[in-house]
Structures are given as C-alpha cells and as structure tokens.
Amino acid sequence: MKLSYKKLSVIILLVALIGTITYVTVNNTNKNKSALSKKMGLKAKPKQKVKSNKNDEQTIRTFKGINLIHNDKIIPTLMYHSVADGQANNSAVVPVDVFKQQMQYLKDNGYTTLSLDELHNFIQNNKPVPERSVVLTFDDGYEDSYTNVFPILKAFGFRGTVFVIPALTDKPGPYLNSKQLKEMDKNGMDIESHTVNHEKLGELSSEKQLDTLIQSKQMLETMLNKKIQYIAYPFGSYNNFTVAEAQKAGYTMAFTTNDGWAGKNTDILLLNRVFVNSLKGMDQYVERLNNPNYK
Ligand SMILES: [Zn+2]
C-alpha cells in the first residue's frame, strides 16, 4: 500500500498528539503522587546536617513532613540520675529493666529523642521538631551512665545528655572517668556541665557562681575538645544572680529541677524538667509524657 503525502502527514500529526497527551497525563500523575506523599508525611525522614562549628561535630537534624511543632508548644525533658539495680528504695535510681521498658514505650509510641542542640534550636530559633519529641537527661555523671544507659540508648538509636561534675572525674568513686566521657561524646551522647563540684548555686555569691560556671565549662571543654554550652544547676538550686552569671559564663541554655515541660514557658536559662520517679510505675511515666500539666 502506498501512502500519499497527505495521509502520511495526518498520521504523523496523530502520533505527535497522542505523545503529547501521554506525557502531560503521566507528569500530572507524578505531581499528584508527590503531593499526596507530602500530605501523608511520607517524606518525614530526618535529613542529617553537620554543624559548621568545627569544635562540635554533633548533628542537628532537619525534620520534615506533617506533625511538626513550633515553639509555642513545650517539650518533656526527662531528668534521670542513676540507672542501676540493687537500690530499690531510692526514687532517683531507676532499675535497668524499668529503664529498658521506658525506652521501649518511647519507641513503640513514635517518640523522637532530641539532642540539646536540637532543643536549643527549637526554643531559640523556632526550628520545628516532631510533635512527639522528648529530651533525656542524666545528672551527676554516674558510671552507670556509661555501663547501663549508653548501650541501651545506642540499641534504641536514642540521644541523651549527661550533666557531669568535672572535679569528680578520674577520682575514686562511682563516677565516669575521662576515657568513658570521651567515648560517649564521640558516639552520640551529649556531655554538658553540672558545675565543678556540685555546688548549690543559690547559696553562693554572684562571683562564686561565675567561678564554678566558667571553670566547669573550661574543664570539660579541655577534656572533650568541644564547646560546652549547657548546664543543669545542682539540686536545682539558683537565685536572682544565677541567670545573669550563667549568661556571662557563656551558657545558652540551662536546666533546673522545677517540675514541668520545657520551652518558652520559662526563661531559657531556667528550664523545667520532668523527674522520673523510680518508685512510681509506668502509669506515672506515661502520664508525665502525655500531660504537660501532670500532677
Ligand atoms: Zn546533681
């Protein structure tokens, strides 16, 4: 069969038309697909971003997708001390199995454990974080922060912060040594200050407060070769001078032992924390994680 030029040009035109229609349709479907996955939060995978500060290689994640909150909301910052067995009557010592159970609860319920850099960025710069965020802090730098807490957090892929008393480091006693601190610092745990010798800041003059605030910061910076920016006040003790002195010493965020969730509801140098009482059961733990006005 011989095609005339006329017929041939009609066929070419038809093929071109079908091609164009197919292209436009496929393209639109893809666009709808990506809009849908955005809507459903399917692209919520955190992006890793390395901080430019060369002394501080800790990563701050950028969270994407739905269910992000801004700093008009507050976040539970849990306060632990020791995680160990054999001290069943001490409310500040959480048995290892109970601690594992608590971490399992966080995992099963989709919690994200924030680093202190991430909490700071959330409060100060309004950088959004997942709705179910929690911060894990461990006061005093007991050796079980290395032997018990560290491996459990690692297994769950969680982040935690240890507030260390540098005068007790490498001394006899149940405290972390500098080798352990360095290893934890290099492997996702955040090491921060708890004053030089666990002083009650609220009972010190402003000069003495500044001394221990600066010295503890410098001792840890020398040991870990990183910037120390955060502190927990021992015994939760502070007075009218403390915020100004902490600021002068170079801290950008600090924690008390005042009950409640943390955020813009207080000064950033007087953040609340949620006490994890080992004598109370899982019910209280869950309530404190879910109710910002917990009793
Ligand atoms: Zn303490």
Boltz pocket constraint, residues with backbone or C-beta under 6 A from the ligand:
constraints:
  - pocket:
      binder: B
      contacts: [[A, 139], [A, 140], [A, 194], [A, 198], [A, 233], [A, 234], [A, 235]]
      max_distance: 6.0
